[in-house]
Amino acid sequence: MTREKRYITTPIYYVNDKPHIGHVYTTTLCDVYARWMRFAGREVFFLTGTDEHAAKVVDAAAERGLSPQDWADQNAKVFQEVFGLLKLTNDDFIRTSEARHTERVTRYVAELLDSGDVYLGEYEGWYDAGQEEYIPENRAKELDFTSPFNGKPLVRKKEENFFFRLSKYAEPLLDLLERGESFRVEPVSRRNEIINRIKDGLNDVPISRTGSTDWGIMVPGNEEHTIYVWIDALFNYLSTVDDEGRRHFWPADVHVTAKDILWFHAVIWPAMLLALQNRPGYEWAKLPKLLYFHSFWIAEGRKMSKSLGNFIDLDTINRYLDTYGLDALRYYLVTQGPLGATDADFASDHFHNVYHTDLVNTVGNCASRVSAMINKYFDGVIPELSTADRSRVIADHNWPEWTAQAVQAAGDSTEAFELDDAIAQGIALIRKVDGFINTTEPFKIAKDESKRDELAVILYQCAETVRIASLLLGPVLPIKMAELWDAYGQTIDPAKGDLTDLAAWGGLQPGTPIRKVALFPRVENPVEIITSDDQSAPNQPQEQP
């Protein structure tokens, strides 16, 4: 039987950067989605990678006495190593310098040249060298002719370029965005922003540059022009799956990026696909289903910068990993991060409090106290109970109904890329178990031998609800939930895709051994984000280029 597919992507990351909180955040979001979908039985393709053909790569390599390829190789390797350290489950890592990408981009642009959607012309206007981006006149005025990326003045340029007929696709794009059915942009504020910009009018956009043809993909049939880095980069989502074995994954189900590259992904990219799918043999190149643009992290209430010493780089991330563990970092990023339209604050005290409130005192404590009571009162084994008793309503707690609702809600939220809401379903179940224990007081019932059957039902329902909640939390807490499954006598492999069956009430069988479990140790002091006031702090973070 053919399984439903899910294709999710991060943006491909600029190879001159070293990984930092932004890269880790976006990729972790995609990882949580991918893990859930695999667990739910979907056929998943999760893509990330590096964007390598920027002019700044050439400059940075020259400064170090390296070729652009050597410099790109070094930095791409760092990203791959960091993603491995973070146990991210991407199915592929695309590099735009790879032949499998460059050959296909050349083919795509050749198709658009043949159709007339790409043509040779002359450009005069504003250019943001920091972002390697052409800026329309009205947008340049809004920005006061300075780069929003690095604050430097925009450069006035006049040159021959190949152009893409973006203006041709204004009305089709506007119609698709306003209907929001097969092609969606989220959050709604981002969609509205793009709709308003399209209504202001779309100009054709230059898609090539001259003067540096030794690093990049040449325009087919013209050795003087190199395909503009952003056009090259956007095609990665298609080039990676453009073969017989992977083409069924297209269209992408979710593209996830930060809000700063909204324009390229929500306007230029779908317009390019609309143009390409009109070519013979490319009818399959449909638009992605969902483009999700999250906001930014700030740190300790302020924008990250070198001067403030609050830039969350790899060294800082490693200190959090060493102190709290990988699952704790994942949980904080996904539940407290800027998933919606508002920036989020990565603050040391807040991280510390969330860790103890949600993970130590809620997930960890509940799993521990339930396992401890089963060990104390039933010798560490799930007691014998009839199917009816396992589902009996006690103190108005209808666990079979509540757990089924939570599983459905978590799945729906994940499909909508509302990952924080999905995780909240698992946490809510755990908190209900704590409330159930406080209401029924099994530790008091245990003193009355005549109520042993009632005690057995209560503790069974507690353990079974913890088990089901752990399934919902597994995609964000994969290491600790695997420890819980082992302690609760469960053999669970999310790769088997049997979440629905596992999440059905009654899966915890009588006779199952339950070991005491301690998941999240307490941490005495918060890990501080290094500030410029701390002159003794080594490895001061660097500002983003």
C-alpha positions in Angstrom: 0.0 0.0 0.0 1.3 3.4 -0.9 2.0 5.6 2.1 1.2 9.3 2.2 4.4 11.3 1.7 5.7 14.4 3.5 8.5 16.6 2.1 9.9 19.2 4.5 12.8 21.6 3.9 14.9 24.1 5.8 16.4 27.0 3.8 19.9 26.0 2.6 22.3 27.8 4.9 24.9 30.3 3.8 28.2 28.6 3.8 30.2 31.6 5.1 28.3 31.4 8.4 29.1 29.0 11.1 26.0 27.3 12.7 24.3 29.4 15.3 20.9 29.5 17.1 19.0 30.5 13.9 20.3 27.5 12.0 19.7 25.1 14.9 16.2 26.5 15.5 14.9 26.1 12.0 16.4 22.7 11.5 15.1 21.5 14.8 11.6 22.6 13.9 11.8 20.5 10.7 13.3 17.6 12.6 10.3 17.5 15.1 7.8 17.6 12.2 9.8 14.9 10.3 10.0 12.6 13.4 6.2 12.9 14.0 5.4 12.1 10.4 7.6 9.1 10.3 6.1 7.9 13.6 2.6 8.4 12.1 3.5 6.2 9.1 4.2 8.8 6.5 7.0 8.4 3.9 9.2 11.4 4.9 11.9 13.3 3.0 13.6 16.0 5.1 16.1 18.2 3.3 18.7 20.7 4.5 22.0 21.9 3.1 24.3 24.8 2.2 24.1 27.7 -0.2 27.6 28.1 -1.7 27.7 30.2 -4.8 27.8 33.7 -3.2 30.3 36.3 -4.3 31.3 36.6 -0.6 32.5 33.0 -0.6 35.0 33.9 -3.3 36.2 36.9 -1.2 36.4 35.0 2.0 38.3 32.1 0.4 40.8 34.5 -1.2 41.5 36.2 2.2 42.4 32.7 3.5 44.4 31.6 0.5 41.9 29.0 -0.4 39.8 28.2 -3.5 36.1 28.9 -3.2 35.5 25.1 -3.3 37.9 24.4 -0.5 36.3 27.1 1.7 32.8 25.8 0.9 33.9 22.3 1.7 35.3 23.3 5.1 32.1 25.1 6.2 29.7 22.6 4.7 31.5 20.0 6.8 30.9 22.0 9.9 27.2 22.2 9.3 27.0 18.5 8.7 29.0 17.7 11.9 26.8 20.0 14.0 23.6 18.6 12.6 25.0 15.1 13.5 25.9 16.2 17.0 22.3 17.5 17.4 21.0 14.1 16.1 18.9 15.8 13.4 17.3 13.3 11.1 17.6 15.0 7.7 17.4 12.5 4.8 19.7 14.5 2.6 22.1 17.4 2.7 22.3 19.3 -0.5 25.2 21.5 -1.5 24.7 23.9 -4.4 28.2 23.2 -5.7 27.3 19.6 -6.3 26.9 18.4 -9.9 23.5 16.9 -9.2 22.3 20.5 -8.4 24.3 22.6 -10.9 23.3 20.4 -13.9 19.6 20.6 -13.1 19.6 24.3 -12.4 21.3 24.8 -15.8 18.5 22.7 -17.4 15.7 24.7 -15.6 17.1 28.0 -16.7 17.5 26.7 -20.2 13.8 25.9 -20.2 12.9 29.4 -19.0 15.1 30.9 -21.7 13.4 28.8 -24.4 10.0 29.9 -23.1 10.9 33.6 -23.0 10.4 33.8 -19.2 14.1 34.6 -18.9 15.5 37.3 -21.3 18.5 39.5 -21.7 18.2 43.1 -20.6 19.8 45.9 -18.7 19.4 46.7 -15.1 20.0 50.0 -13.3 19.1 50.2 -9.6 20.0 49.5 -6.1 22.0 46.5 -4.9 22.5 45.2 -1.4 26.0 43.7 -1.4 25.6 42.3 2.1 22.6 40.2 1.1 23.6 39.9 -2.6 20.1 41.2 -3.4 18.7 43.7 -5.9 16.4 46.2 -4.2 13.5 47.8 -6.1 13.4 51.6 -6.1 10.4 51.9 -3.8 11.8 49.4 -1.4 15.1 51.1 -1.4 13.4 54.4 -0.3 11.6 52.6 2.5 15.0 51.3 3.7 16.5 54.8 3.5 18.9 53.3 0.9 20.7 51.2 3.6 20.9 47.5 3.9 18.6 45.9 6.5 21.1 43.1 6.7 24.2 45.1 7.8 23.3 48.7 7.8 25.7 49.7 5.0 24.6 51.9 2.1 23.0 50.3 -0.9 25.1 50.4 -4.1 23.8 52.0 -7.4 24.5 49.5 -10.2 24.0 49.5 -13.9 24.7 46.3 -15.8 23.5 43.8 -18.4 21.5 41.0 -16.8 19.2 38.2 -17.7 15.8 38.9 -16.2 12.9 36.7 -15.1 9.4 37.9 -16.1 8.1 38.1 -12.6 5.6 40.7 -13.6 3.8 38.1 -15.8 2.9 36.1 -12.7 1.6 38.8 -10.4 -2.1 38.0 -11.0 -1.8 34.2 -10.8 0.3 34.5 -7.6 -2.2 37.0 -6.1 -5.1 34.6 -6.8 -3.3 31.6 -5.3 -2.3 33.6 -2.1 -5.8 35.0 -1.6 -7.5 31.7 -2.0 -4.9 30.0 0.3 -5.9 26.5 -0.6 -3.3 24.5 -2.6 -0.6 27.2 -1.8 -0.4 28.8 1.6 1.8 31.3 3.4 1.8 31.3 7.2 1.6 33.0 9.6 -1.3 35.1 8.2 0.6 38.4 8.8 3.4 37.2 6.4 0.8 36.3 3.8 -0.9 39.7 4.1 2.5 41.4 3.7 3.2 39.6 0.5 -0.3 40.2 -0.9 0.1 43.9 -0.3 3.5 44.0 -2.0 2.2 42.2 -5.0 -0.7 44.6 -5.3 1.9 47.5 -5.4 3.2 45.9 -8.6 5.9 43.4 -9.6 8.8 44.3 -11.8 10.9 41.8 -13.7 13.9 40.8 -11.7 17.6 40.3 -12.7 18.7 36.7 -12.3 22.3 36.9 -13.4 25.5 38.7 -12.5 28.7 39.4 -14.5 32.3 39.8 -13.5 32.8 36.6 -11.6 32.1 33.5 -13.6 34.6 31.1 -12.0 32.3 30.4 -9.0 28.7 29.7 -9.7 26.5 28.2 -12.4 26.7 29.9 -15.8 23.7 31.0 -17.7 23.2 28.4 -20.5 24.8 29.6 -23.7 26.4 32.7 -22.2 29.7 32.4 -20.4 29.7 36.0 -19.3 26.8 35.6 -16.9 26.5 33.6 -13.7 23.1 32.7 -12.4 22.2 34.9 -9.4 22.9 33.1 -6.2 19.3 33.4 -4.9 17.9 31.9 -8.0 20.4 29.1 -7.9 19.7 28.5 -4.2 15.9 28.4 -4.6 16.1 25.6 -7.1 17.7 23.3 -4.5 14.3 22.2 -3.3 13.4 20.9 -6.7 16.8 19.7 -7.9 17.3 17.4 -4.9 14.1 15.4 -5.7 14.2 15.6 -9.5 14.9 12.0 -10.3 12.7 8.9 -10.7 13.3 7.7 -7.2 12.3 10.9 -5.5 10.0 12.9 -7.8 6.9 11.6 -6.0 7.9 13.7 -3.0 7.1 16.9 -5.0 5.4 19.2 -4.3 7.1 20.1 -1.0 4.6 19.9 1.9 6.4 22.5 4.0 9.2 25.0 3.3 10.4 26.5 6.6 12.4 29.7 6.7 12.9 32.8 8.8 11.0 35.9 7.9 13.9 37.7 6.4 13.8 35.7 3.2 10.0 36.0 2.7 10.2 37.8 -0.6 12.3 35.3 -2.4 10.4 32.3 -1.1 6.8 33.6 -1.3 7.0 35.5 -4.6 10.0 34.7 -6.8 10.1 31.0 -6.0 6.5 30.2 -6.7 6.6 32.4 -9.8 9.6 30.4 -11.1 7.7 27.2 -10.6 4.6 28.6 -12.4 6.8 29.4 -15.3 8.6 26.0 -15.3 5.5 23.9 -15.0 4.3 25.3 -18.3 7.2 23.6 -20.1 6.8 20.1 -21.6 7.9 17.4 -19.1 7.6 19.7 -16.1 3.9 19.6 -15.4 4.7 17.9 -12.1 6.7 20.9 -10.8 3.7 22.3 -8.8 3.9 24.9 -6.1 4.7 23.9 -2.5 1.7 23.4 -0.2 2.9 25.5 2.8 5.5 28.2 3.2 6.1 28.9 6.9 8.1 32.0 8.0 9.0 32.1 11.6 10.4 35.1 13.4 13.8 35.8 15.1 15.4 35.0 18.4 16.7 37.8 20.5 18.8 37.2 23.7 18.2 38.5 27.2 15.7 41.0 25.8 18.0 42.5 23.2 19.0 41.9 19.6 22.0 39.6 19.4 25.3 41.3 18.7 29.1 41.0 19.4 29.1 44.3 21.3 26.5 43.1 23.8 28.2 39.7 24.0 24.8 37.9 23.8 25.2 36.2 20.4 24.1 32.6 20.8 26.7 30.8 18.8 27.9 27.2 18.8 30.0 27.6 21.9 27.0 28.9 23.8 24.8 26.1 22.4 27.3 23.5 23.5 27.3 24.9 27.1 23.5 24.5 27.2 23.8 20.9 25.8 26.5 20.0 28.4 24.3 21.4 31.3 20.7 20.5 30.4 21.0 17.9 27.6 19.9 17.9 24.0 16.3 17.1 24.6 16.0 20.1 26.9 17.4 22.4 24.2 15.0 21.0 21.7 12.1 21.4 24.0 12.9 25.0 24.7 13.5 26.0 21.1 10.3 24.5 19.8 7.9 25.4 22.7 9.3 28.9 23.5 10.7 29.9 20.1 9.4 32.5 17.5 7.2 30.0 15.6 4.6 32.7 15.0 4.8 36.3 13.9 6.6 37.6 17.1 10.2 37.4 18.0 11.2 35.3 21.0 13.6 35.9 23.8 16.3 33.3 24.6 17.0 34.1 28.2 19.0 32.1 30.6 16.6 32.4 33.6 13.6 31.6 31.4 15.3 28.5 29.9 16.2 27.4 33.5 12.6 27.9 34.7 11.0 26.2 31.7 13.4 23.2 32.1 12.4 22.7 35.7 8.7 23.5 35.4 7.9 21.4 32.3 10.6 18.7 32.2 11.9 18.2 35.7 8.7 18.8 37.8 6.1 17.7 35.2 7.4 15.0 32.8 10.2 13.7 34.9 8.5 13.8 38.2 5.2 12.3 37.0 7.0 9.4 35.2 9.1 8.8 38.3 6.3 8.9 40.9 4.1 6.5 38.9 6.9 4.1 38.4 7.9 4.3 42.1 4.3 3.5 43.2 4.0 0.5 40.9 7.3 -0.7 42.3 6.3 -0.1 45.9 2.7 -1.5 45.7 2.9 -4.1 42.9 6.5 -5.2 42.9 7.3 -3.3 39.7 4.8 -5.1 37.5 1.6 -3.8 35.9 -1.2 -5.7 37.8 -3.7 -8.0 36.3 -6.9 -6.1 35.2 -9.8 -6.8 32.9 -10.2 -4.6 29.8 -13.2 -3.0 31.4 -11.3 -2.1 34.6 -8.5 -0.5 32.6 -11.0 1.9 31.1 -13.1 2.5 34.2 -14.0 6.2 34.8 -12.7 7.2 38.3 -13.2 10.6 39.8 -14.6 11.8 36.5 -11.4 11.0 34.6 -12.3 9.4 31.3 -8.7 8.6 30.2 -9.6 6.6 27.0 -11.5 9.6 25.7 -9.0 12.2 26.9 -6.0 10.5 25.5 -7.7 9.8 22.1 -8.6 13.6 21.9 -5.0 14.5 22.7 -3.5 12.2 20.1 -5.9 13.6 17.4 -5.2 17.2 18.4 -1.5 16.7 18.4 -1.6 15.2 14.9 -3.8 18.0 13.6 -1.5 20.6 15.1 1.6 19.0 13.6 0.0 18.9 10.2 -0.7 22.6 10.5 2.9 23.2 11.7 1.7 24.3 15.0 4.4 22.3 16.8 4.2 24.0 20.1 0.5 23.2 20.3 1.2 19.6 19.4 3.7 19.3 22.2 1.4 21.0 24.7 -1.1 18.0 24.2 1.5 15.6 25.7 2.4 18.0 28.6 -1.3 18.5 29.3 -1.9 14.8 29.7 1.0 14.5 32.1 -0.4 17.4 34.2 -3.8 15.7 34.3 -2.1 12.5 35.7 -0.5 14.6 38.5 -4.0 16.1 39.2 -5.5 12.6 39.2 -2.9 11.4 41.7 -3.6 14.3 43.9 -7.4 13.7 43.7 -7.4 9.9 44.2 -4.4 9.7 46.6 -3.3 6.2 45.7 -0.7 6.3 48.5 -3.5 6.5 51.0 -5.6 3.9 49.3 -2.6 1.5 49.4 -3.0 1.4 53.2 -6.4 -0.3 52.9 -6.0 -3.9 51.6 -9.7 -4.1 50.6 -9.1 -1.4 48.0 -6.2 -3.1 46.2 -8.3 -3.5 43.0 -9.1 0.2 43.0 -5.4 1.0 43.6 -4.5 -1.2 40.6 -6.9 0.6 38.3 -5.6 4.0 39.4 -2.0 3.2 38.9 -2.7 1.4 35.6 -4.4 4.5 34.3 -1.6 6.7 35.4 1.0 4.6 33.8 -1.0 4.1 30.6 -1.6 7.8 30.2 2.1 8.6 30.8 2.9 6.0 28.1 0.6 7.6 25.6 1.8 11.1 26.5 5.3 10.0 25.9 4.4 9.0 22.3 3.3 12.6 21.7 6.5 14.0 23.3 8.8 11.6 21.5 9.4 13.8 18.4 10.7 16.6 20.6 12.2 14.6 23.4 13.5 11.5 21.5 16.3 10.6 23.9 14.4 10.9 27.2 11.3 9.3 25.9 13.3 6.3 24.6 14.6 6.0 28.2 11.0 6.2 29.5 9.8 3.5 27.0 12.6 1.2 28.1 11.8 1.7 31.8 8.0 1.2 31.2 8.7 -2.1 29.4 8.0 -0.8 25.9 9.7 -1.8 22.7 9.0 1.2 20.4 10.7 2.1 17.1 9.2 5.3 15.7 10.6 4.3 12.3 7.9 1.5 12.1 5.2 4.2 11.7 2.8 2.6 14.1 1.9 5.7 16.3 -1.8 5.2 15.8 -1.8 1.7 17.0 0.5 2.4 19.9 -1.5 5.4 21.0 -4.7 3.4 21.4 -5.9 3.1 25.0 -5.0 -0.2 26.7 -1.6 -0.9 25.1 0.1 -1.3 28.4 -0.4 -5.0 29.2 -0.7 -6.6 32.6 2.5 -8.2 33.7 4.6 -5.6 32.0 7.7 -4.8 34.2 8.1 -1.1 35.2 11.4 0.2 36.5 11.9 3.3 38.5 13.0 6.1 36.1 14.7 9.4 36.6 14.7 11.4 33.4 15.6 15.1 34.0 18.1 15.9 36.7 17.9 19.2 38.5 20.3 21.9 37.6 21.4 24.3 40.3 22.3 27.5 38.4 21.2 28.8 35.0 23.8 28.8 32.2 24.4 32.4 31.5 24.7 33.8 28.1 28.1 35.5 28.0 28.0 39.3 28.1 30.6 41.9 27.2 30.8 42.7 30.9 32.4 39.3 31.5 36.0 40.1 30.4 37.2 36.7 31.6 34.8 34.8 29.3 36.7 33.0 26.5 35.5 32.6 22.9 33.6 35.8 22.6 30.9 35.3 20.0 31.1 36.9 16.6 28.6 39.1 15.0 26.7 37.7 12.0 28.3 38.8 8.8 
